[in-house]
Amino acid sequence: MAKLAGFNGLERCLIRFCQVLDYLMSALIFAIFAILLLQVLSRYVFNLPLYWVEELAKYMMIYVTMIGAAIAYHREGHPRLTILYHRFGEPGRLWYELALRVPVAVLLGVLVKVGYGYAESNSWITSPGLQVSFYWPFMGIPIGAACVLVVLALDSLDILFHRRSWLMGLNVPALPRGIDDAAEEYPE
C-alpha cells in the first residue's frame, strides 16, 4: 500500500479502517452474488432448489447495510444539518460539527447496546433454513453501529487534536491516486 504522507496518525488509521470496510463490503457483495447465482443455477438448471440460500443472502444483506452505513458516513453519504454551518468561520464550523456529532454518537452507542442485547435475547432462536442462531444476523446492528462510531470518533479526535476534519475536508491533504476510490472524491 502506498504511503500516506501528509496525513497524521488519526487520519491514516481512519483511511486504513475504511479500506478494511471497503474490502469487507466487496467480499460480502460478491458472496451474495455468488450464492444467489448458485440458487438460480440449482433451481432452473438442475431443478434442485436450495432452501437456505435466500435466508443466507438476507442475513448477509443486514451486514452489508450496517457496515455500508460506516462507509457512507466516511464518504459524507448521510444527510447532515448545515443550516447554520455556513454562517461560521473555520473554527466555529469545527465546534459546530463537533456539537452535531454528540447526538449521533449517543444514538450509535444506544444502537450498539440495544442491538447487542437484542442479539443476546434472541440467540436461542434458530433460523429455519440454516439452523444458525439468530444471534449472528442480529449482531449486524451493533457491529455496523460500532463501525460508524469508530469513523465518527477518529474524525472527531482529528478535529480536537489537529483542527482538521476528514468529513468536512478542512485542512486534510488529498489522498494519493490508487489508495482507494476516495481519491476520486478528494482530487489533488
PyMOL CGO cylinders between C-alpha atoms (Angstrom):
from pymol import cmd
from pymol.cgo import CYLINDER

trace = [
    CYLINDER, 0.00, 0.00, 0.00, 1.13, 3.48, -0.75, 0.3, 1, 1, 1, 1, 1, 1,
    CYLINDER, 1.13, 3.48, -0.75, 2.46, 5.69, 2.00, 0.3, 1, 1, 1, 1, 1, 1,
    CYLINDER, 2.46, 5.69, 2.00, 0.07, 8.29, 3.29, 0.3, 1, 1, 1, 1, 1, 1,
    CYLINDER, 0.07, 8.29, 3.29, 2.44, 11.24, 3.55, 0.3, 1, 1, 1, 1, 1, 1,
    CYLINDER, 2.44, 11.24, 3.55, 0.86, 14.38, 4.91, 0.3, 1, 1, 1, 1, 1, 1,
    CYLINDER, 0.86, 14.38, 4.91, -1.70, 12.55, 6.99, 0.3, 1, 1, 1, 1, 1, 1,
    CYLINDER, -1.70, 12.55, 6.99, -1.47, 12.40, 10.75, 0.3, 1, 1, 1, 1, 1, 1,
    CYLINDER, -1.47, 12.40, 10.75, -1.83, 9.13, 12.66, 0.3, 1, 1, 1, 1, 1, 1,
    CYLINDER, -1.83, 9.13, 12.66, -5.56, 9.50, 13.21, 0.3, 1, 1, 1, 1, 1, 1,
    CYLINDER, -5.56, 9.50, 13.21, -6.19, 10.11, 9.53, 0.3, 1, 1, 1, 1, 1, 1,
    CYLINDER, -6.19, 10.11, 9.53, -4.02, 7.16, 8.49, 0.3, 1, 1, 1, 1, 1, 1,
    CYLINDER, -4.02, 7.16, 8.49, -5.94, 4.98, 10.94, 0.3, 1, 1, 1, 1, 1, 1,
    CYLINDER, -5.94, 4.98, 10.94, -9.26, 6.24, 9.54, 0.3, 1, 1, 1, 1, 1, 1,
    CYLINDER, -9.26, 6.24, 9.54, -8.16, 5.60, 5.95, 0.3, 1, 1, 1, 1, 1, 1,
    CYLINDER, -8.16, 5.60, 5.95, -6.95, 2.08, 6.75, 0.3, 1, 1, 1, 1, 1, 1,
    CYLINDER, -6.95, 2.08, 6.75, -10.11, 1.28, 8.74, 0.3, 1, 1, 1, 1, 1, 1,
    CYLINDER, -10.11, 1.28, 8.74, -12.30, 2.41, 5.85, 0.3, 1, 1, 1, 1, 1, 1,
    CYLINDER, -12.30, 2.41, 5.85, -10.19, 0.38, 3.41, 0.3, 1, 1, 1, 1, 1, 1,
    CYLINDER, -10.19, 0.38, 3.41, -10.81, -2.73, 5.52, 0.3, 1, 1, 1, 1, 1, 1,
    CYLINDER, -10.81, -2.73, 5.52, -14.54, -1.95, 5.50, 0.3, 1, 1, 1, 1, 1, 1,
    CYLINDER, -14.54, -1.95, 5.50, -14.43, -1.46, 1.71, 0.3, 1, 1, 1, 1, 1, 1,
    CYLINDER, -14.43, -1.46, 1.71, -12.76, -4.87, 1.25, 0.3, 1, 1, 1, 1, 1, 1,
    CYLINDER, -12.76, -4.87, 1.25, -15.25, -6.49, 3.61, 0.3, 1, 1, 1, 1, 1, 1,
    CYLINDER, -15.25, -6.49, 3.61, -18.17, -4.91, 1.73, 0.3, 1, 1, 1, 1, 1, 1,
    CYLINDER, -18.17, -4.91, 1.73, -16.76, -6.08, -1.59, 0.3, 1, 1, 1, 1, 1, 1,
    CYLINDER, -16.76, -6.08, -1.59, -16.40, -9.62, -0.27, 0.3, 1, 1, 1, 1, 1, 1,
    CYLINDER, -16.40, -9.62, -0.27, -19.92, -9.64, 1.17, 0.3, 1, 1, 1, 1, 1, 1,
    CYLINDER, -19.92, -9.64, 1.17, -21.50, -8.31, -2.02, 0.3, 1, 1, 1, 1, 1, 1,
    CYLINDER, -21.50, -8.31, -2.02, -19.56, -10.79, -4.15, 0.3, 1, 1, 1, 1, 1, 1,
    CYLINDER, -19.56, -10.79, -4.15, -20.61, -13.63, -1.81, 0.3, 1, 1, 1, 1, 1, 1,
    CYLINDER, -20.61, -13.63, -1.81, -24.26, -12.58, -2.04, 0.3, 1, 1, 1, 1, 1, 1,
    CYLINDER, -24.26, -12.58, -2.04, -23.99, -12.53, -5.83, 0.3, 1, 1, 1, 1, 1, 1,
    CYLINDER, -23.99, -12.53, -5.83, -22.31, -15.96, -5.88, 0.3, 1, 1, 1, 1, 1, 1,
    CYLINDER, -22.31, -15.96, -5.88, -24.82, -17.69, -3.62, 0.3, 1, 1, 1, 1, 1, 1,
    CYLINDER, -24.82, -17.69, -3.62, -27.79, -16.18, -5.48, 0.3, 1, 1, 1, 1, 1, 1,
    CYLINDER, -27.79, -16.18, -5.48, -26.26, -17.33, -8.76, 0.3, 1, 1, 1, 1, 1, 1,
    CYLINDER, -26.26, -17.33, -8.76, -25.87, -20.77, -7.18, 0.3, 1, 1, 1, 1, 1, 1,
    CYLINDER, -25.87, -20.77, -7.18, -29.56, -20.68, -6.27, 0.3, 1, 1, 1, 1, 1, 1,
    CYLINDER, -29.56, -20.68, -6.27, -30.62, -19.76, -9.81, 0.3, 1, 1, 1, 1, 1, 1,
    CYLINDER, -30.62, -19.76, -9.81, -28.45, -22.49, -11.32, 0.3, 1, 1, 1, 1, 1, 1,
    CYLINDER, -28.45, -22.49, -11.32, -29.56, -25.15, -8.86, 0.3, 1, 1, 1, 1, 1, 1,
    CYLINDER, -29.56, -25.15, -8.86, -33.23, -24.26, -9.24, 0.3, 1, 1, 1, 1, 1, 1,
    CYLINDER, -33.23, -24.26, -9.24, -33.52, -23.75, -13.00, 0.3, 1, 1, 1, 1, 1, 1,
    CYLINDER, -33.52, -23.75, -13.00, -30.69, -25.85, -14.41, 0.3, 1, 1, 1, 1, 1, 1,
    CYLINDER, -30.69, -25.85, -14.41, -30.59, -28.80, -12.01, 0.3, 1, 1, 1, 1, 1, 1,
    CYLINDER, -30.59, -28.80, -12.01, -34.20, -28.50, -10.76, 0.3, 1, 1, 1, 1, 1, 1,
    CYLINDER, -34.20, -28.50, -10.76, -32.92, -28.79, -7.19, 0.3, 1, 1, 1, 1, 1, 1,
    CYLINDER, -32.92, -28.79, -7.19, -33.67, -25.59, -5.22, 0.3, 1, 1, 1, 1, 1, 1,
    CYLINDER, -33.67, -25.59, -5.22, -31.55, -24.83, -2.18, 0.3, 1, 1, 1, 1, 1, 1,
    CYLINDER, -31.55, -24.83, -2.18, -33.86, -23.65, 0.59, 0.3, 1, 1, 1, 1, 1, 1,
    CYLINDER, -33.86, -23.65, 0.59, -31.12, -21.99, 2.71, 0.3, 1, 1, 1, 1, 1, 1,
    CYLINDER, -31.12, -21.99, 2.71, -29.66, -19.65, 0.05, 0.3, 1, 1, 1, 1, 1, 1,
    CYLINDER, -29.66, -19.65, 0.05, -32.23, -16.87, 0.28, 0.3, 1, 1, 1, 1, 1, 1,
    CYLINDER, -32.23, -16.87, 0.28, -32.00, -16.90, 4.05, 0.3, 1, 1, 1, 1, 1, 1,
    CYLINDER, -32.00, -16.90, 4.05, -28.21, -16.58, 3.96, 0.3, 1, 1, 1, 1, 1, 1,
    CYLINDER, -28.21, -16.58, 3.96, -28.45, -13.74, 1.42, 0.3, 1, 1, 1, 1, 1, 1,
    CYLINDER, -28.45, -13.74, 1.42, -30.87, -11.88, 3.70, 0.3, 1, 1, 1, 1, 1, 1,
    CYLINDER, -30.87, -11.88, 3.70, -28.59, -12.23, 6.69, 0.3, 1, 1, 1, 1, 1, 1,
    CYLINDER, -28.59, -12.23, 6.69, -25.57, -11.10, 4.71, 0.3, 1, 1, 1, 1, 1, 1,
    CYLINDER, -25.57, -11.10, 4.71, -27.56, -8.10, 3.48, 0.3, 1, 1, 1, 1, 1, 1,
    CYLINDER, -27.56, -8.10, 3.48, -28.01, -6.98, 7.10, 0.3, 1, 1, 1, 1, 1, 1,
    CYLINDER, -28.01, -6.98, 7.10, -24.23, -6.78, 7.42, 0.3, 1, 1, 1, 1, 1, 1,
    CYLINDER, -24.23, -6.78, 7.42, -23.90, -5.04, 4.05, 0.3, 1, 1, 1, 1, 1, 1,
    CYLINDER, -23.90, -5.04, 4.05, -26.42, -2.42, 5.13, 0.3, 1, 1, 1, 1, 1, 1,
    CYLINDER, -26.42, -2.42, 5.13, -24.97, -1.78, 8.56, 0.3, 1, 1, 1, 1, 1, 1,
    CYLINDER, -24.97, -1.78, 8.56, -21.29, -1.79, 7.56, 0.3, 1, 1, 1, 1, 1, 1,
    CYLINDER, -21.29, -1.79, 7.56, -22.23, 0.24, 4.50, 0.3, 1, 1, 1, 1, 1, 1,
    CYLINDER, -22.23, 0.24, 4.50, -23.50, 2.91, 6.88, 0.3, 1, 1, 1, 1, 1, 1,
    CYLINDER, -23.50, 2.91, 6.88, -19.94, 3.40, 8.15, 0.3, 1, 1, 1, 1, 1, 1,
    CYLINDER, -19.94, 3.40, 8.15, -18.61, 3.73, 4.61, 0.3, 1, 1, 1, 1, 1, 1,
    CYLINDER, -18.61, 3.73, 4.61, -21.40, 6.16, 3.73, 0.3, 1, 1, 1, 1, 1, 1,
    CYLINDER, -21.40, 6.16, 3.73, -20.62, 8.21, 6.83, 0.3, 1, 1, 1, 1, 1, 1,
    CYLINDER, -20.62, 8.21, 6.83, -16.95, 8.35, 5.87, 0.3, 1, 1, 1, 1, 1, 1,
    CYLINDER, -16.95, 8.35, 5.87, -17.86, 9.48, 2.35, 0.3, 1, 1, 1, 1, 1, 1,
    CYLINDER, -17.86, 9.48, 2.35, -20.40, 12.04, 3.57, 0.3, 1, 1, 1, 1, 1, 1,
    CYLINDER, -20.40, 12.04, 3.57, -23.27, 9.99, 2.19, 0.3, 1, 1, 1, 1, 1, 1,
    CYLINDER, -23.27, 9.99, 2.19, -25.63, 10.67, 5.09, 0.3, 1, 1, 1, 1, 1, 1,
    CYLINDER, -25.63, 10.67, 5.09, -27.64, 13.88, 5.27, 0.3, 1, 1, 1, 1, 1, 1,
    CYLINDER, -27.64, 13.88, 5.27, -26.31, 16.49, 7.70, 0.3, 1, 1, 1, 1, 1, 1,
    CYLINDER, -26.31, 16.49, 7.70, -27.76, 19.57, 9.30, 0.3, 1, 1, 1, 1, 1, 1,
    CYLINDER, -27.76, 19.57, 9.30, -25.96, 22.50, 7.65, 0.3, 1, 1, 1, 1, 1, 1,
    CYLINDER, -25.96, 22.50, 7.65, -28.40, 25.37, 8.18, 0.3, 1, 1, 1, 1, 1, 1,
    CYLINDER, -28.40, 25.37, 8.18, -26.02, 27.33, 10.40, 0.3, 1, 1, 1, 1, 1, 1,
    CYLINDER, -26.02, 27.33, 10.40, -22.80, 25.80, 9.10, 0.3, 1, 1, 1, 1, 1, 1,
    CYLINDER, -22.80, 25.80, 9.10, -22.01, 28.48, 6.51, 0.3, 1, 1, 1, 1, 1, 1,
    CYLINDER, -22.01, 28.48, 6.51, -22.52, 31.33, 8.99, 0.3, 1, 1, 1, 1, 1, 1,
    CYLINDER, -22.52, 31.33, 8.99, -19.44, 30.33, 10.98, 0.3, 1, 1, 1, 1, 1, 1,
    CYLINDER, -19.44, 30.33, 10.98, -15.76, 30.78, 10.21, 0.3, 1, 1, 1, 1, 1, 1,
    CYLINDER, -15.76, 30.78, 10.21, -13.50, 27.74, 10.14, 0.3, 1, 1, 1, 1, 1, 1,
    CYLINDER, -13.50, 27.74, 10.14, -13.01, 27.46, 13.95, 0.3, 1, 1, 1, 1, 1, 1,
    CYLINDER, -13.01, 27.46, 13.95, -16.75, 27.87, 14.51, 0.3, 1, 1, 1, 1, 1, 1,
    CYLINDER, -16.75, 27.87, 14.51, -17.50, 25.23, 11.88, 0.3, 1, 1, 1, 1, 1, 1,
    CYLINDER, -17.50, 25.23, 11.88, -15.28, 22.75, 13.66, 0.3, 1, 1, 1, 1, 1, 1,
    CYLINDER, -15.28, 22.75, 13.66, -17.05, 23.29, 17.00, 0.3, 1, 1, 1, 1, 1, 1,
    CYLINDER, -17.05, 23.29, 17.00, -20.46, 23.25, 15.30, 0.3, 1, 1, 1, 1, 1, 1,
    CYLINDER, -20.46, 23.25, 15.30, -19.54, 19.96, 13.65, 0.3, 1, 1, 1, 1, 1, 1,
    CYLINDER, -19.54, 19.96, 13.65, -18.45, 18.51, 17.00, 0.3, 1, 1, 1, 1, 1, 1,
    CYLINDER, -18.45, 18.51, 17.00, -21.70, 19.64, 18.63, 0.3, 1, 1, 1, 1, 1, 1,
    CYLINDER, -21.70, 19.64, 18.63, -23.75, 17.91, 15.91, 0.3, 1, 1, 1, 1, 1, 1,
    CYLINDER, -23.75, 17.91, 15.91, -21.81, 14.69, 16.43, 0.3, 1, 1, 1, 1, 1, 1,
    CYLINDER, -21.81, 14.69, 16.43, -22.77, 14.33, 20.07, 0.3, 1, 1, 1, 1, 1, 1,
    CYLINDER, -22.77, 14.33, 20.07, -26.39, 13.19, 19.46, 0.3, 1, 1, 1, 1, 1, 1,
    CYLINDER, -26.39, 13.19, 19.46, -25.20, 10.93, 16.61, 0.3, 1, 1, 1, 1, 1, 1,
    CYLINDER, -25.20, 10.93, 16.61, -22.63, 9.32, 18.91, 0.3, 1, 1, 1, 1, 1, 1,
    CYLINDER, -22.63, 9.32, 18.91, -25.27, 8.85, 21.62, 0.3, 1, 1, 1, 1, 1, 1,
    CYLINDER, -25.27, 8.85, 21.62, -27.63, 7.20, 19.12, 0.3, 1, 1, 1, 1, 1, 1,
    CYLINDER, -27.63, 7.20, 19.12, -24.85, 4.92, 17.89, 0.3, 1, 1, 1, 1, 1, 1,
    CYLINDER, -24.85, 4.92, 17.89, -23.96, 3.98, 21.45, 0.3, 1, 1, 1, 1, 1, 1,
    CYLINDER, -23.96, 3.98, 21.45, -27.60, 3.12, 22.10, 0.3, 1, 1, 1, 1, 1, 1,
    CYLINDER, -27.60, 3.12, 22.10, -27.69, 1.03, 18.90, 0.3, 1, 1, 1, 1, 1, 1,
    CYLINDER, -27.69, 1.03, 18.90, -24.61, -0.89, 20.00, 0.3, 1, 1, 1, 1, 1, 1,
    CYLINDER, -24.61, -0.89, 20.00, -26.01, -1.56, 23.48, 0.3, 1, 1, 1, 1, 1, 1,
    CYLINDER, -26.01, -1.56, 23.48, -29.60, -2.33, 22.47, 0.3, 1, 1, 1, 1, 1, 1,
    CYLINDER, -29.60, -2.33, 22.47, -28.55, -4.24, 19.34, 0.3, 1, 1, 1, 1, 1, 1,
    CYLINDER, -28.55, -4.24, 19.34, -26.24, -6.47, 21.35, 0.3, 1, 1, 1, 1, 1, 1,
    CYLINDER, -26.24, -6.47, 21.35, -28.97, -7.06, 23.94, 0.3, 1, 1, 1, 1, 1, 1,
    CYLINDER, -28.97, -7.06, 23.94, -31.42, -7.90, 21.18, 0.3, 1, 1, 1, 1, 1, 1,
    CYLINDER, -31.42, -7.90, 21.18, -28.96, -10.35, 19.63, 0.3, 1, 1, 1, 1, 1, 1,
    CYLINDER, -28.96, -10.35, 19.63, -28.31, -11.96, 23.03, 0.3, 1, 1, 1, 1, 1, 1,
    CYLINDER, -28.31, -11.96, 23.03, -32.00, -12.26, 23.88, 0.3, 1, 1, 1, 1, 1, 1,
    CYLINDER, -32.00, -12.26, 23.88, -32.78, -13.92, 20.54, 0.3, 1, 1, 1, 1, 1, 1,
    CYLINDER, -32.78, -13.92, 20.54, -29.77, -16.22, 20.48, 0.3, 1, 1, 1, 1, 1, 1,
    CYLINDER, -29.77, -16.22, 20.48, -31.89, -19.21, 21.48, 0.3, 1, 1, 1, 1, 1, 1,
    CYLINDER, -31.89, -19.21, 21.48, -33.93, -18.98, 18.26, 0.3, 1, 1, 1, 1, 1, 1,
    CYLINDER, -33.93, -18.98, 18.26, -32.53, -20.77, 15.22, 0.3, 1, 1, 1, 1, 1, 1,
    CYLINDER, -32.53, -20.77, 15.22, -33.20, -19.89, 11.61, 0.3, 1, 1, 1, 1, 1, 1,
    CYLINDER, -33.20, -19.89, 11.61, -35.38, -22.39, 9.74, 0.3, 1, 1, 1, 1, 1, 1,
    CYLINDER, -35.38, -22.39, 9.74, -33.11, -22.96, 6.74, 0.3, 1, 1, 1, 1, 1, 1,
    CYLINDER, -33.11, -22.96, 6.74, -29.56, -22.62, 8.02, 0.3, 1, 1, 1, 1, 1, 1,
    CYLINDER, -29.56, -22.62, 8.02, -30.23, -23.74, 11.60, 0.3, 1, 1, 1, 1, 1, 1,
    CYLINDER, -30.23, -23.74, 11.60, -27.95, -21.00, 12.96, 0.3, 1, 1, 1, 1, 1, 1,
    CYLINDER, -27.95, -21.00, 12.96, -28.70, -18.87, 15.97, 0.3, 1, 1, 1, 1, 1, 1,
    CYLINDER, -28.70, -18.87, 15.97, -30.44, -15.55, 15.32, 0.3, 1, 1, 1, 1, 1, 1,
    CYLINDER, -30.44, -15.55, 15.32, -27.60, -14.06, 17.35, 0.3, 1, 1, 1, 1, 1, 1,
    CYLINDER, -27.60, -14.06, 17.35, -25.47, -13.84, 14.18, 0.3, 1, 1, 1, 1, 1, 1,
    CYLINDER, -25.47, -13.84, 14.18, -27.88, -11.93, 11.91, 0.3, 1, 1, 1, 1, 1, 1,
    CYLINDER, -27.88, -11.93, 11.91, -28.85, -9.57, 14.73, 0.3, 1, 1, 1, 1, 1, 1,
    CYLINDER, -28.85, -9.57, 14.73, -25.21, -8.85, 15.58, 0.3, 1, 1, 1, 1, 1, 1,
    CYLINDER, -25.21, -8.85, 15.58, -25.05, -6.90, 12.31, 0.3, 1, 1, 1, 1, 1, 1,
    CYLINDER, -25.05, -6.90, 12.31, -26.78, -4.00, 14.06, 0.3, 1, 1, 1, 1, 1, 1,
    CYLINDER, -26.78, -4.00, 14.06, -24.26, -3.41, 16.87, 0.3, 1, 1, 1, 1, 1, 1,
    CYLINDER, -24.26, -3.41, 16.87, -21.31, -4.23, 14.62, 0.3, 1, 1, 1, 1, 1, 1,
    CYLINDER, -21.31, -4.23, 14.62, -22.40, -1.70, 12.00, 0.3, 1, 1, 1, 1, 1, 1,
    CYLINDER, -22.40, -1.70, 12.00, -23.17, 0.94, 14.63, 0.3, 1, 1, 1, 1, 1, 1,
    CYLINDER, -23.17, 0.94, 14.63, -19.75, 0.35, 16.19, 0.3, 1, 1, 1, 1, 1, 1,
    CYLINDER, -19.75, 0.35, 16.19, -18.08, 0.80, 12.78, 0.3, 1, 1, 1, 1, 1, 1,
    CYLINDER, -18.08, 0.80, 12.78, -19.84, 4.15, 12.27, 0.3, 1, 1, 1, 1, 1, 1,
    CYLINDER, -19.84, 4.15, 12.27, -18.87, 5.11, 15.81, 0.3, 1, 1, 1, 1, 1, 1,
    CYLINDER, -18.87, 5.11, 15.81, -15.20, 4.36, 15.05, 0.3, 1, 1, 1, 1, 1, 1,
    CYLINDER, -15.20, 4.36, 15.05, -15.29, 6.58, 11.93, 0.3, 1, 1, 1, 1, 1, 1,
    CYLINDER, -15.29, 6.58, 11.93, -17.04, 9.32, 13.88, 0.3, 1, 1, 1, 1, 1, 1,
    CYLINDER, -17.04, 9.32, 13.88, -14.63, 9.06, 16.82, 0.3, 1, 1, 1, 1, 1, 1,
    CYLINDER, -14.63, 9.06, 16.82, -11.47, 9.10, 14.70, 0.3, 1, 1, 1, 1, 1, 1,
    CYLINDER, -11.47, 9.10, 14.70, -12.60, 12.15, 12.77, 0.3, 1, 1, 1, 1, 1, 1,
    CYLINDER, -12.60, 12.15, 12.77, -13.78, 13.91, 15.93, 0.3, 1, 1, 1, 1, 1, 1,
    CYLINDER, -13.78, 13.91, 15.93, -10.42, 13.29, 17.60, 0.3, 1, 1, 1, 1, 1, 1,
    CYLINDER, -10.42, 13.29, 17.60, -8.77, 14.72, 14.50, 0.3, 1, 1, 1, 1, 1, 1,
    CYLINDER, -8.77, 14.72, 14.50, -10.83, 17.89, 14.97, 0.3, 1, 1, 1, 1, 1, 1,
    CYLINDER, -10.83, 17.89, 14.97, -9.90, 18.14, 18.64, 0.3, 1, 1, 1, 1, 1, 1,
    CYLINDER, -9.90, 18.14, 18.64, -6.18, 17.42, 18.29, 0.3, 1, 1, 1, 1, 1, 1,
    CYLINDER, -6.18, 17.42, 18.29, -5.32, 18.65, 14.80, 0.3, 1, 1, 1, 1, 1, 1,
    CYLINDER, -5.32, 18.65, 14.80, -8.12, 21.11, 13.98, 0.3, 1, 1, 1, 1, 1, 1,
    CYLINDER, -8.12, 21.11, 13.98, -8.79, 19.09, 10.81, 0.3, 1, 1, 1, 1, 1, 1,
    CYLINDER, -8.79, 19.09, 10.81, -11.80, 17.13, 9.71, 0.3, 1, 1, 1, 1, 1, 1,
    CYLINDER, -11.80, 17.13, 9.71, -11.80, 14.36, 7.18, 0.3, 1, 1, 1, 1, 1, 1,
    CYLINDER, -11.80, 14.36, 7.18, -15.57, 14.53, 6.81, 0.3, 1, 1, 1, 1, 1, 1,
    CYLINDER, -15.57, 14.53, 6.81, -15.54, 18.31, 6.35, 0.3, 1, 1, 1, 1, 1, 1,
    CYLINDER, -15.54, 18.31, 6.35, -12.49, 18.36, 4.08, 0.3, 1, 1, 1, 1, 1, 1,
    CYLINDER, -12.49, 18.36, 4.08, -10.83, 21.04, 6.24, 0.3, 1, 1, 1, 1, 1, 1,
    CYLINDER, -10.83, 21.04, 6.24, -7.02, 21.15, 6.00, 0.3, 1, 1, 1, 1, 1, 1,
    CYLINDER, -7.02, 21.15, 6.00, -6.84, 17.47, 5.13, 0.3, 1, 1, 1, 1, 1, 1,
    CYLINDER, -6.84, 17.47, 5.13, -4.41, 16.57, 2.33, 0.3, 1, 1, 1, 1, 1, 1,
    CYLINDER, -4.41, 16.57, 2.33, -5.74, 14.78, -0.72, 0.3, 1, 1, 1, 1, 1, 1,
    CYLINDER, -5.74, 14.78, -0.72, -5.35, 11.03, -0.97, 0.3, 1, 1, 1, 1, 1, 1,
    CYLINDER, -5.35, 11.03, -0.97, -2.72, 9.88, -3.46, 0.3, 1, 1, 1, 1, 1, 1,
    CYLINDER, -2.72, 9.88, -3.46, -4.09, 8.16, -6.55, 0.3, 1, 1, 1, 1, 1, 1,
    CYLINDER, -4.09, 8.16, -6.55, -4.54, 4.44, -6.24, 0.3, 1, 1, 1, 1, 1, 1,
    CYLINDER, -4.54, 4.44, -6.24, -5.19, 4.34, -2.48, 0.3, 1, 1, 1, 1, 1, 1,
    CYLINDER, -5.19, 4.34, -2.48, -8.89, 3.69, -2.89, 0.3, 1, 1, 1, 1, 1, 1,
    CYLINDER, -8.89, 3.69, -2.89, -11.86, 5.19, -4.66, 0.3, 1, 1, 1, 1, 1, 1,
    CYLINDER, -11.86, 5.19, -4.66, -11.95, 8.04, -2.16, 0.3, 1, 1, 1, 1, 1, 1,
    CYLINDER, -11.95, 8.04, -2.16, -9.19, 9.57, -4.30, 0.3, 1, 1, 1, 1, 1, 1,
    CYLINDER, -9.19, 9.57, -4.30, -11.91, 10.35, -6.81, 0.3, 1, 1, 1, 1, 1, 1,
    CYLINDER, -11.91, 10.35, -6.81, -13.86, 12.22, -4.15, 0.3, 1, 1, 1, 1, 1, 1,
    CYLINDER, -13.86, 12.22, -4.15, -10.89, 14.23, -2.93, 0.3, 1, 1, 1, 1, 1, 1,
    CYLINDER, -10.89, 14.23, -2.93, -8.92, 15.25, -6.04, 0.3, 1, 1, 1, 1, 1, 1,
    CYLINDER, -8.92, 15.25, -6.04, -5.46, 16.74, -5.66, 0.3, 1, 1, 1, 1, 1, 1,
]
cmd.load_cgo(trace, "trace")
